[in-house]
Amino acid sequence: MDKRLLDILCCPVSKTPVRLLGKNELDAVNGAIAQGQVDTVAGSPVKASIGEGLITVDRKVIYRIEDGIPVMLPEEGIGTTQLRDFPAAA
């Protein structure tokens, strides 16, 4: 993802800056998705694994990236509090 774009993106709700999701974080999210344990903020189950994602710097919400385009819709965010084995901050 273009660094300039990443620098201006933020959570549409909290306005918290975002960063790219790390490999350990991505693996944890996809593991939970595979087990059917992940819902969007709107309450819809997440069925497809995430290839790339953004996470707010406060580590509360994940937004997926599809075909290089961040999906920054509030209802499509994934809250991290539902993820039991989400890695601790580095």
C-alpha positions as CSV (number, residue, x, y, z in Angstrom):
1,M,0.0,0.0,0.0
2,D,1.2,3.5,-0.9
3,K,2.8,5.1,2.2
4,R,1.2,8.5,1.3
5,L,-2.3,6.9,1.4
6,L,-1.6,5.1,4.6
7,D,-0.5,8.4,6.2
8,I,-3.9,10.0,5.6
9,L,-6.2,7.1,6.3
10,C,-7.9,6.8,9.7
11,C,-10.8,5.1,11.3
12,P,-14.0,6.7,10.0
13,V,-15.6,6.5,13.4
14,S,-12.9,7.4,16.0
15,K,-10.5,9.2,13.5
16,T,-7.7,7.0,15.0
17,P,-4.8,6.5,12.5
18,V,-4.3,3.1,11.0
19,R,-1.3,0.9,10.2
20,L,-0.9,-2.3,8.2
21,L,-1.9,-5.5,9.9
22,G,1.2,-7.5,10.9
23,K,1.6,-11.2,9.9
24,N,1.0,-12.5,13.4
25,E,-2.2,-10.3,13.7
26,L,-3.3,-11.4,10.3
27,D,-2.8,-15.1,11.1
28,A,-4.8,-14.7,14.4
29,V,-7.7,-13.0,12.6
30,N,-7.8,-15.6,9.9
31,G,-7.6,-18.4,12.4
32,A,-10.6,-17.0,14.2
33,I,-12.5,-16.5,10.9
34,A,-11.8,-20.1,9.9
35,Q,-13.4,-21.2,13.2
36,G,-16.5,-19.0,12.6
37,Q,-15.7,-16.7,15.6
38,V,-15.6,-13.3,13.9
39,D,-18.3,-10.8,13.2
40,T,-18.2,-7.3,11.7
41,V,-19.1,-4.3,13.8
42,A,-22.6,-4.6,12.2
43,G,-22.9,-8.1,13.5
44,S,-22.5,-10.0,10.2
45,P,-20.3,-13.1,10.3
46,V,-17.0,-12.8,8.5
47,K,-16.7,-15.8,6.2
48,A,-13.7,-15.1,4.0
49,S,-10.1,-14.8,5.2
50,I,-8.3,-11.5,5.0
51,G,-5.3,-11.2,2.7
52,E,-4.3,-7.8,3.8
53,G,-5.7,-5.4,6.4
54,L,-5.4,-2.2,8.4
55,I,-5.7,-1.9,12.1
56,T,-6.2,1.2,14.2
57,V,-3.1,2.2,16.2
58,D,-5.1,1.6,19.4
59,R,-5.6,-2.0,18.1
60,K,-9.4,-1.8,18.4
61,V,-10.7,-2.2,14.8
62,I,-9.4,-4.0,11.7
63,Y,-10.4,-3.0,8.2
64,R,-9.7,-5.3,5.3
65,I,-8.0,-4.4,2.1
66,E,-9.5,-5.8,-1.1
67,D,-7.6,-5.7,-4.4
68,G,-5.4,-3.0,-2.9
69,I,-8.3,-0.8,-1.8
70,P,-9.0,-0.3,1.9
71,V,-12.6,-1.0,2.9
72,M,-13.0,1.8,5.5
73,L,-16.8,1.4,6.0
74,P,-17.7,1.6,9.7
75,E,-20.1,-1.4,9.5
76,E,-17.4,-3.6,7.8
77,G,-14.8,-3.1,10.6
78,I,-13.8,-6.1,12.8
79,G,-13.5,-5.4,16.5
80,T,-10.5,-7.0,18.0
81,T,-12.1,-7.5,21.5
82,Q,-13.8,-10.6,20.1
83,L,-10.5,-12.2,19.1
84,R,-9.4,-14.5,22.0
85,D,-5.8,-15.2,20.8
86,F,-5.0,-11.8,19.2
87,P,-1.3,-11.1,19.7
88,A,-0.2,-8.4,22.2
89,A,1.1,-5.1,21.0
90,A,4.7,-5.3,19.9
